[in-house]
Amino acid sequence: MDAKKPSVLDVDQPDDEKLSQHSHHEGIQTSSIIIDPDAEKKLIRKIDIRLIPILCLLLLCAFVDRINIGNARIQGLEASLNMTGNDYSTALYTFFITYVLFEVPCNMLLKRIRPSAFLSAIIGCCGVVTIGQGVTASFAGLIVCRVLIGFFEAGFVPGCIYLISMYYKRHELQRRINLFYATSILAGAFSGFLAYAIAHMEGIATFFIAVGSYFIIPDWPDTAKFLTVEEREMLLHRLAIDTPDSDMTHLDKKAARRIFGDLKIWLGAFMYLGIVTSTHVDPIYIAAAVVTLIAAILSDKLRHRFSFVIAGCLTCTIGYAVLLSMLSVPVGARYFALYMITCGCWLAQPITVVWLNNDLGGHYKRGIGAAIQLSIGNCSGVVASNIFLTSQAPTYHLGYGMGLGFVCMCGITAVAFLFLVRRENAIRERGGRDDRYDLPEKERGNLGDDHPRCRFTY
């Protein structure tokens, strides 16, 4: 690229204006390609059918394996393994140790491995370990199984978000991610049926579904075999238009500093932690799924994220305010408050994930950024499990107060994230980052979203 400042490419301008620009993605020159709108719609439908359903099915399998221990408890797990005291809680917590610690390493590894092999393998291993969990004869064996399930599941959700984000433009992504998340919401709605089913399968179905998924899950866009050469070229071109000059295809010390030193990632992580903690309130699943899907459609259509996150936080806040005053409100109002908290959480939660992803550029930065966000957010499982004290029943002031505090943290970090990206956009419009054009060509081509031509969305 010439060191002279090029014309600014606003990624939110209409597609027909963008097509006149020169852009580059994954080493493929795209300026001479003209996209037929009908062919483009056909391409997106083809990707939707191949990519989203199989990942949703695997997420359901992972959810089943995770709740298996609860069903085993009902069937006499503690008595059969001579468990006493806090042994059951210990078994639950050990899952989160490896689940949180290995999300980032797994997404770093995924860049170097075919997603079809990696994602199917880790879910298949979860199925095998779940079978082992069902036949273990000791508490120590149960702990080992929980640690292994956490280890294998750690790379799945971040890996799926990483893979999905590499196939769609930024304002096409929310609908696909929310549909993925809605799978876990609806799984909760049918948890009773699933509990009955898993008592008779113990991971067997998960294993065979994972084996079959190897032949279905697509690999990265530039090597996806289910697409023709022309379709891959079209896909890479439209992605390059949406996020020009945002490659980060190799991880060195400078790239690592740009990733782990990016304030956006840490704000996005704590924004997610703030809202995801409240999803542990007893959920009203169907309503939450409807809200999640409607929010996705509106957010993509309006090409906007911030207001939806704030709307979710405000909805949760009202719900918590009612519960904190439960002794002075009727039972119906308390029940409605649960709807508000759950729907508010699921309104904001997936959007925080996509908003951060939208503003990260390049393979490695998207993958590692998503993993950092989810690993910090998943610490909520430990938090939420310890703030509802039985001694405080039925008011649970600590639990509801902490839940409200985390929601406020989400809102505050969302505002900080908004000001950060708007300020950075303004600096780049003034040419304040143009010195990066003078960097060596190798480093300039690996800047990710630090490239001066990139603009952030909100």
Secondary structure, 3 states (H helix, E strand, C coil): CCCCCCCCCCCCCCHHHHCCCCCEECCEECCCCCCCHHHHHHHHHHHHHHHHHHHHHHHHHHHHHHHHHHHHHHCCHHHHCCCCCCHHHHHHHHHHHHHHHCHHHHHHHHCCCCHHHHHHHHHHHHHHHHHHHHHCCCHHHHHHHHHHHHHHHCCHHHHHHHHHHCCCCHHHHHHHHHHHHHHHHHHHHCHHHHHHHHHHHCCHHHHHHHHHHCCCCCCCHHHCCCCCHHHHHHHHHHHHHHCCCCCCCCCCHHHHHHHHCCHHHHHHHHHHHHHHHHHHCCCCHHHHHHHHHHHHHHHHHHCCCHHHHHHHHHHHHHHHHHHHCHHHCCHHHHHHHHHHHHHHHHHHHHHHHHHHHHCCCCHHHHHHHHHHHHHHHCCHHHHHCCCCCHHHCCCCHHHHHHHHHHHHHHHHHHHHHHHHHHHHHHHHHCCCCHHHHHCCHHHHCCCHHHCCCCCCCC
